[in-house]
Amino acid sequence: LFDQYAAAMGVLPNVVGLKYFNVYGPNEAHKGDMRSLVHKAYGQIEATGRVQLFRSHRPDFRDGEQRRDFLYVKDAVAMTLHLAMTPSAGGLYNIGSGEAHTWLQLTGALFEALGRAPQIDFIDMPESIRAKYQYHTQARIDKLRAAGYRAPVTPLADAVRDYVQGYLVGDRRLGD
C-alpha cells in the first residue's frame, strides 16, 4: 500500500529502504536477548572467563565457523546518513560490511581486546532454531558504493576493540 501511495505521489524513486546486517556497538543493552554476541560474550567473559558458541549441526561447517556480516554501529550510522543526504538515492540498500567473518574471528577479537586467551565452549543449538539457522550471511554493498559511499568499513578487530575498550569496559555509553 505504501509503495502505491509513494508511486502516486511521484516520490517512490526517492524512497530508501535499509536492510541492516548484524549490527553491534554501544548503547545496545536495551535489546535484551537480541543484543549482539559481542555484548553477550563480554558478559560471559566477565562472569566466567569463557564464551559459549553454538556447535555446528552441518557437516560443511566446523564449530564456530558459521559466518556473519558483522557491522559496527558507527559504520551503520555513517552509511545511513550518507543515504539520507544523497538526493539521488532510492530503492533498497544493504547496510553491512560486505565481508563475512566467523564467530571464532569475532570472539577472538573480543578476547584480544580484553588481553585474554580465547576460552570457548561449544554448546548444542536449540532444536527450535536448527532448521532456520543461517550459516552464512554477507551483505552485497555494491549498490551502496554506487550511491557514492566511499568510506572504508572499520575492520572487525578494530571495531570490537573500540566497542570493548571504549564502552563495555567501564560500562560507558555513546554520548557520555
Beta strands, then each sheet from edge to edge (+ up, - down):
strand 1: 16-20
strand 2: 23-24
strand 3: 51-54
strand 4: 67-68
strand 5: 71-72
strand 6: 91-95
strand 7: 101-102
strand 8: 120-123
sheet 1: 1+ 6+
sheet 2: 2+ 5+
sheet 3: 3+ 8+
sheet 4: 4+ 7-
end
